[in-house]
Amino acid sequence: MDIQNRKLIKIATAGSVDDGKSTLIGRLLYDTNSLTADKIEAIERSSRQRGYDYLDFSLATDGLVAEREQGITIDVAHIYFNTDKTNFIVADTPGHVEYTRNMVTGASTSQVAIILIDARKGVVEQTYRHFFIANLLRMSHVVVAINKMDLVHYQEDVFLKIKEDFNVLVAKSSFEEDQISFIPVSALLGENIARNSEQMSWYLGNTLLDHLEVLEPRDLQESTVARFPVQYVIRPKTEVHHDFRGFSGKLYGDKLQVGDRVAILPSGTESTIKSIHFFEKELEAAALGSSVVITLADEVDCSRGDMIVKVGEEPKSEKVISATICQVNSKELQVGQKYILQHGVNRVLAKVDQIEAKIFADFSGEEKTEKLNLNDIGKVHFRLSKPIHFDSYQTNKSNGAFILIDEASFDTVSIGFIE
């Protein structure tokens, strides 16, 4: 298949310590011939030095020295592999509680979550946490990979018990039944990863790789109202394009097409889409997720930071917002503090008006608090210096997310999801 026509699927892995995330990804790389010969040789050599009688595929992904020494994942690594049909980008995220922020950031741009569970341990506290984050981030699909089935003698009863326990969590979430899949695997031995396992003939579903290939990107993409944040105004001022004025950006939510009646925010001025350009091509319509240049029929005031939307589908525009945030900085967040809030390409001043509650990321509820510390998740109300044009994260992920930036250090403090 032509490389340009391949599907692209973004995946985030999650799991508790030693559940086998790095081994699983290494096995996927190996089984799809995505590892170079020298990398395979290095894995073989390192496995022999450690006295293993198997290939330690986790060495293919644990890049930091501290990761290799401790045998854990610390940082988020983005790993690429492909099959004849599909290109995959995998965000390998840490399993430790203290790296919750890493999982949130790594998974925020992913469509699919693979949550690993050690078949010997079953559903544990970190399983709750990782599924909670997948639910918070509105992932399109979750694959529950029940790993190390070889260590429980490939028993179907073990698989079914874990599936039953996990479904208790599903009932507490916003996921539909068809968004969750369960696959018994042994990442170390390659059982049900890229080939069907003879040891688990009772499992009649797809292998993990086949299951990922069946997923369609169009079914994983968010389909809602169109949002086109303007990133740059194109003014070539050449002899051929002397009067050309186009607005470039990436389209989120839904398509836009020539002839659509649109409004430019914040002014509310209305116009009609005159043309849509993609490099040298002129298009009749721009698809969801495409980066294009739009021209309008009227000479309107539109610049970087403005947003083009269809008339009648305008987002909210307010100076007060409520959001669920994840604290990603060691400096605690308290009432009264001021930050820079970046929403898309816009930056406004924001003041913490109220911390409503800290949310326990295991579906156990919430508690009152006056501050949020590193890795905490909480409900917070903000007052802004000027309105932003937003949707709730539940209805439009791209237009419902933001980051908080420290005014002095310019460090990112929090990741926010508008309610």
C-alpha positions as CSV (number, residue, x, y, z in Angstrom):
1,M,0.0,0.0,0.0
2,D,1.2,3.6,-0.8
3,I,2.7,5.2,2.3
4,Q,0.6,8.3,1.8
5,N,-2.6,6.2,1.9
6,R,-1.8,4.4,5.1
7,K,-3.9,5.0,8.2
8,L,-2.4,6.8,11.1
9,I,-3.3,5.7,14.6
10,K,-2.0,7.3,17.8
11,I,-1.7,5.1,20.9
12,A,-0.8,5.6,24.5
13,T,0.3,2.7,26.7
14,A,-0.4,2.5,30.4
15,G,0.0,0.0,33.2
16,S,1.4,-0.5,36.6
17,V,5.1,-1.1,37.3
18,D,6.4,-4.3,35.7
19,D,3.2,-5.0,33.8
20,G,5.3,-5.2,30.6
21,K,4.6,-2.0,28.7
22,S,8.1,-1.6,27.3
23,T,8.3,-5.3,26.5
24,L,5.0,-5.1,24.6
25,I,6.1,-2.2,22.5
26,G,9.5,-3.8,21.9
27,R,7.7,-7.0,20.8
28,L,5.5,-4.9,18.4
29,L,8.6,-3.3,16.9
30,Y,10.2,-6.7,16.5
31,D,7.2,-8.4,15.0
32,T,6.7,-5.6,12.5
33,N,10.4,-5.5,11.4
34,S,10.7,-2.0,12.8
35,L,14.0,-2.7,14.7
36,T,17.3,-2.2,12.9
37,A,19.8,-5.1,12.8
38,D,22.2,-3.3,15.2
39,K,19.3,-2.7,17.7
40,I,18.4,-6.4,17.6
41,E,22.1,-7.3,18.1
42,A,22.3,-4.9,21.1
43,I,19.2,-6.5,22.6
44,E,20.6,-10.0,22.1
45,R,24.0,-9.0,23.6
46,S,22.4,-7.2,26.6
47,S,20.0,-10.1,27.3
48,R,23.0,-12.6,27.3
49,Q,25.0,-10.4,29.6
50,R,22.1,-10.3,32.1
51,G,21.8,-14.1,31.9
52,Y,18.4,-14.1,30.3
53,D,17.4,-17.1,28.1
54,Y,15.0,-14.8,26.2
55,L,15.2,-11.5,24.4
56,D,14.5,-8.6,26.7
57,F,12.5,-6.4,24.3
58,S,12.0,-3.7,27.0
59,L,15.6,-2.6,26.1
60,A,14.2,-1.3,22.7
61,T,12.3,1.5,24.4
62,D,13.8,2.4,27.8
63,G,16.1,5.1,26.5
64,L,17.2,6.9,29.7
65,V,20.1,5.5,31.7
66,A,17.9,5.7,34.9
67,E,15.2,3.7,33.0
68,R,17.6,1.0,32.1
69,E,19.1,0.8,35.5
70,Q,15.8,0.6,37.4
71,G,13.9,-1.3,34.7
72,I,11.1,1.3,34.8
73,T,9.7,3.9,32.4
74,I,10.2,7.5,33.6
75,D,9.8,9.8,30.7
76,V,7.3,9.8,27.8
77,A,8.8,8.3,24.7
78,H,7.2,8.5,21.3
79,I,7.8,5.4,19.2
80,Y,7.0,4.8,15.6
81,F,6.3,1.6,13.7
82,N,4.2,0.6,10.8
83,T,2.6,-2.3,8.9
84,D,1.5,-2.5,5.2
85,K,-1.8,-0.8,6.1
86,T,-1.1,1.5,9.1
87,N,1.3,3.9,10.6
88,F,1.4,3.9,14.4
89,I,2.7,6.5,16.9
90,V,3.0,5.1,20.4
91,A,3.4,7.3,23.5
92,D,5.0,5.0,26.1
93,T,4.0,6.6,29.4
94,P,5.2,5.8,32.9
95,G,3.2,3.6,35.3
96,H,4.3,5.1,38.6
97,V,1.8,7.3,40.6
98,E,4.4,10.1,40.8
99,Y,4.5,10.3,37.0
100,T,0.8,10.8,36.5
101,R,1.5,14.1,34.8
102,N,3.6,12.3,32.2
103,M,0.7,10.0,31.4
104,V,-1.7,12.9,31.0
105,T,0.6,14.7,28.6
106,G,1.6,11.6,26.7
107,A,-2.0,10.5,26.3
108,S,-3.6,13.9,25.5
109,T,-3.0,13.6,21.8
110,S,-3.7,9.8,21.5
111,Q,-6.8,8.2,20.2
112,V,-6.3,4.7,21.7
113,A,-5.2,3.6,25.1
114,I,-3.6,0.2,25.7
115,I,-3.9,-0.6,29.4
116,L,-1.8,-3.5,30.5
117,I,-2.7,-5.7,33.4
118,D,-0.5,-8.4,34.9
119,A,-2.5,-11.6,34.8
120,R,-1.0,-12.6,38.2
121,K,-2.1,-9.4,40.0
122,G,-5.3,-8.5,38.2
123,V,-6.9,-5.1,38.5
124,V,-4.8,-2.9,40.9
125,E,-4.8,0.7,42.0
126,Q,-2.8,1.9,39.0
127,T,-5.4,0.2,36.7
128,Y,-8.0,2.5,38.2
129,R,-5.8,5.5,37.8
130,H,-4.9,4.9,34.2
131,F,-8.5,4.1,33.2
132,F,-9.6,7.2,35.0
133,I,-7.2,9.3,32.9
134,A,-8.3,7.6,29.7
135,N,-11.9,8.5,30.6
136,L,-10.9,12.1,31.6
137,L,-9.1,12.5,28.2
138,R,-12.1,11.1,26.3
139,M,-10.0,8.4,24.5
140,S,-11.9,6.9,21.6
141,H,-11.0,3.3,22.3
142,V,-9.3,1.3,25.1
143,V,-7.6,-2.0,24.7
144,V,-7.2,-4.0,27.9
145,A,-4.2,-6.2,27.3
146,I,-4.0,-8.9,30.0
147,N,-0.3,-9.7,29.9
148,K,1.9,-12.5,31.3
149,M,-0.7,-15.1,30.6
150,D,2.1,-17.6,30.4
151,L,2.7,-17.2,34.1
152,V,-0.9,-18.3,34.9
153,H,-0.7,-21.3,32.6
154,Y,-2.9,-19.5,30.0
155,Q,-6.0,-20.1,32.0
156,E,-9.2,-18.7,30.6
157,D,-10.8,-18.4,34.0
158,V,-8.0,-15.9,35.0
159,F,-8.7,-13.8,31.9
160,L,-12.5,-13.8,32.5
161,K,-12.2,-12.8,36.2
162,I,-10.0,-9.8,35.3
163,K,-12.4,-8.9,32.5
164,E,-15.3,-9.0,35.0
165,D,-13.4,-6.9,37.5
166,F,-12.5,-4.3,34.9
167,N,-16.0,-4.0,33.7
168,V,-16.9,-2.7,37.2
169,L,-14.7,0.3,36.3
170,V,-16.3,0.6,32.8
171,A,-19.7,1.0,34.5
172,K,-18.4,4.0,36.4
173,S,-17.0,5.7,33.3
174,S,-18.5,7.4,30.2
175,F,-17.2,4.7,27.9
176,E,-19.6,2.6,25.8
177,E,-19.2,-1.2,25.8
178,D,-18.0,-1.2,22.1
179,Q,-15.2,1.2,23.0
180,I,-13.5,-1.4,25.3
181,S,-11.7,-4.6,24.1
182,F,-10.0,-7.3,26.1
183,I,-7.1,-9.4,24.7
184,P,-5.0,-12.0,26.6
185,V,-1.4,-11.8,25.7
186,S,2.2,-12.7,26.6
187,A,4.3,-9.9,25.3
188,L,7.6,-11.7,26.2
189,L,6.7,-14.8,24.2
190,G,4.7,-13.0,21.4
191,E,1.4,-14.8,22.2
192,N,-1.5,-13.0,20.6
193,I,0.7,-10.0,19.8
194,A,1.2,-10.5,16.0
195,R,0.3,-14.2,15.8
196,N,-2.5,-16.2,17.3
197,S,-1.6,-18.2,20.4
198,E,-2.0,-21.9,20.2
199,Q,-1.8,-21.9,24.0
200,M,-5.0,-19.8,24.2
201,S,-7.1,-21.5,21.6
202,W,-10.1,-20.6,23.8
203,Y,-9.6,-16.9,22.7
204,L,-11.3,-16.4,19.4
205,G,-10.6,-12.7,18.8
206,N,-8.0,-10.8,16.9
207,T,-4.3,-10.5,17.9
208,L,-3.4,-7.1,19.4
209,L,-1.8,-6.0,16.1
210,D,-4.8,-7.2,14.0
211,H,-7.2,-5.5,16.4
212,L,-5.3,-2.1,16.1
213,E,-5.3,-2.4,12.3
214,V,-9.1,-3.0,12.2
215,L,-9.6,0.4,14.0
216,E,-10.5,3.2,11.5
217,P,-9.0,6.7,12.2
218,R,-12.3,8.3,11.0
219,D,-14.1,6.4,13.8
220,L,-11.5,7.6,16.3
221,Q,-11.5,11.2,15.4
222,E,-13.7,13.7,17.2
223,S,-16.6,14.8,15.0
224,T,-18.3,18.0,16.2
225,V,-18.7,21.6,15.1
226,A,-16.0,23.2,13.0
227,R,-13.3,25.3,14.7
228,F,-10.6,27.1,12.7
229,P,-8.1,29.0,14.9
230,V,-6.1,31.4,12.8
231,Q,-2.4,30.9,13.2
232,Y,-1.0,33.2,10.6
233,V,-2.2,35.7,8.0
234,I,-0.8,35.0,4.5
235,R,0.1,38.1,2.5
236,P,2.6,37.2,-0.3
237,K,2.5,40.6,-2.0
238,T,3.9,39.1,-5.2
239,E,3.0,40.1,-8.8
240,V,0.9,37.0,-9.2
241,H,-0.8,37.2,-5.7
242,H,-0.6,41.0,-5.1
243,D,-4.0,41.2,-3.4
244,F,-4.1,37.7,-1.8
245,R,-5.0,37.6,1.9
246,G,-5.5,34.2,3.4
247,F,-5.8,32.8,6.9
248,S,-3.8,29.7,7.7
249,G,-4.5,27.2,10.5
250,K,-5.6,23.6,11.3
251,L,-9.3,22.6,11.2
252,Y,-10.8,20.9,14.1
253,G,-14.2,19.3,14.7
254,D,-15.9,19.2,11.2
255,K,-15.3,20.2,7.6
256,L,-15.5,23.6,6.1
257,Q,-16.3,24.2,2.4
258,V,-16.4,27.0,-0.1
259,G,-19.6,28.9,0.2
260,D,-20.0,28.3,4.0
261,R,-21.3,31.3,5.9
262,V,-18.8,32.0,8.7
263,A,-18.2,34.3,11.7
264,I,-14.9,35.7,12.8
265,L,-14.4,35.7,16.5
266,P,-14.1,37.8,18.7
267,S,-15.6,40.5,16.5
268,G,-18.5,38.4,15.3
269,T,-18.1,39.8,11.7
270,E,-19.7,37.5,9.1
271,S,-18.4,36.6,5.7
272,T,-18.4,33.7,3.2
273,I,-15.5,31.3,2.5
274,K,-14.3,32.2,-1.0
275,S,-11.6,29.6,-1.5
276,I,-9.6,26.9,0.4
277,H,-5.9,26.3,-0.4
278,F,-3.6,23.4,0.3
279,F,-0.1,24.3,-1.0
280,E,-0.6,24.6,-4.8
281,K,-4.0,22.9,-4.8
282,E,-7.4,24.7,-4.4
283,L,-10.0,22.6,-2.6
284,E,-13.8,22.7,-2.5
285,A,-13.7,21.5,1.2
286,A,-11.3,21.2,4.0
287,A,-11.5,17.9,6.0
288,L,-11.2,17.5,9.7
289,G,-7.6,17.7,10.9
290,S,-6.3,19.3,7.7
291,S,-4.0,22.4,7.7
292,V,-5.1,24.8,5.0
293,V,-5.4,28.5,4.0
294,I,-8.8,30.0,3.8
295,T,-9.8,33.2,2.0
296,L,-13.0,35.1,2.6
297,A,-15.3,37.0,0.2
298,D,-15.1,40.2,2.3
299,E,-12.3,42.4,3.6
300,V,-12.7,41.7,7.3
301,D,-10.5,42.2,10.3
302,C,-9.0,38.8,11.1
303,S,-5.6,38.1,12.6
304,R,-3.6,35.5,14.6
305,G,-5.6,34.3,17.6
306,D,-9.0,34.9,16.0
307,M,-11.3,31.9,15.2
308,I,-13.4,31.2,12.1
309,V,-16.6,29.2,12.8
310,K,-19.8,28.5,11.0
311,V,-22.6,31.0,11.6
312,G,-25.0,29.5,14.2
313,E,-22.3,27.2,15.6
314,E,-20.4,29.8,17.7
315,P,-18.6,28.6,20.9
316,K,-19.0,30.2,24.3
317,S,-17.2,33.4,25.0
318,E,-16.7,34.1,28.7
319,K,-14.2,35.6,31.2
320,V,-15.1,32.9,33.8
321,I,-14.4,29.2,33.3
322,S,-14.5,26.0,35.3
323,A,-12.0,23.2,34.5
324,T,-10.6,20.0,35.6
325,I,-6.8,20.4,35.8
326,C,-3.8,18.1,36.3
327,Q,-0.9,19.8,38.2
328,V,2.3,19.1,36.3
329,N,4.6,21.4,38.3
330,S,6.1,21.0,41.7
331,K,5.0,24.5,42.7
332,E,1.6,24.1,44.3
333,L,-1.5,25.8,42.9
334,Q,-3.5,28.0,45.4
335,V,-6.4,30.4,45.3
336,G,-5.5,33.9,44.3
337,Q,-2.5,33.0,42.2
338,K,-2.2,34.5,38.7
339,Y,-1.0,32.7,35.6
340,I,-0.9,33.0,31.8
341,L,-3.6,30.8,30.3
342,Q,-2.8,29.6,26.8
343,H,-5.9,28.4,24.9
344,G,-4.9,27.5,21.3
345,V,-2.7,30.3,20.0
346,N,-4.3,32.8,22.5
347,R,-2.8,33.9,25.8
348,V,-4.7,35.7,28.5
349,L,-4.1,36.4,32.2
350,A,-5.9,34.1,34.6
351,K,-6.5,34.2,38.3
352,V,-7.4,31.1,40.4
353,D,-10.8,32.1,41.8
354,Q,-11.7,28.8,43.6
355,I,-10.4,25.3,44.0
356,E,-13.6,23.3,44.3
357,A,-12.1,19.9,45.0
358,K,-9.3,17.4,44.6
359,I,-10.4,14.4,42.5
360,F,-9.2,11.0,43.4
361,A,-8.0,9.3,40.2
362,D,-9.4,5.9,41.2
363,F,-13.1,6.7,40.9
364,S,-13.4,6.9,44.7
365,G,-14.6,10.5,44.8
366,E,-13.2,13.8,45.7
367,E,-12.4,16.0,48.8
368,K,-12.2,19.7,49.6
369,T,-8.8,21.3,49.4
370,E,-7.2,24.7,49.3
371,K,-4.2,23.7,47.1
372,L,-3.2,21.3,44.5
373,N,0.3,19.7,44.4
374,L,2.3,17.9,41.7
375,N,0.3,15.1,40.0
376,D,-3.0,16.2,41.7
377,I,-6.2,16.4,39.6
378,G,-8.8,18.9,40.7
379,K,-11.8,21.1,39.8
380,V,-10.8,24.8,39.6
381,H,-12.6,28.0,38.7
382,F,-10.7,30.8,36.9
383,R,-11.3,34.5,36.2
384,L,-9.7,35.8,32.9
385,S,-8.5,39.2,31.9
386,K,-10.6,38.9,28.7
387,P,-13.0,36.4,27.2
388,I,-11.8,33.3,25.4
389,H,-13.9,31.4,22.8
390,F,-14.2,27.9,24.1
391,D,-16.2,24.7,24.0
392,S,-16.4,22.1,26.8
393,Y,-13.7,19.5,26.5
394,Q,-16.5,16.9,26.4
395,T,-17.9,18.3,23.2
396,N,-14.7,19.6,21.5
397,K,-11.3,18.4,22.8
398,S,-9.2,20.8,20.7
399,N,-11.1,23.9,21.8
400,G,-11.7,22.8,25.3
401,A,-8.1,22.3,26.5
402,F,-5.5,24.8,27.8
403,I,-2.3,25.1,29.7
404,L,-1.4,27.4,32.6
405,I,2.0,29.1,32.4
406,D,4.0,30.6,35.3
407,E,4.3,34.4,34.7
408,A,7.9,34.6,36.1
409,S,9.5,31.3,34.9
410,F,7.3,30.5,31.9
411,D,7.2,26.9,33.1
412,T,4.0,25.0,32.4
413,V,2.1,24.6,35.7
414,S,-1.1,22.8,34.8
415,I,-3.0,21.1,31.9
416,G,-6.7,22.1,31.9
417,F,-9.9,20.6,30.5
418,I,-12.8,23.0,30.4
419,E,-16.1,21.8,31.8
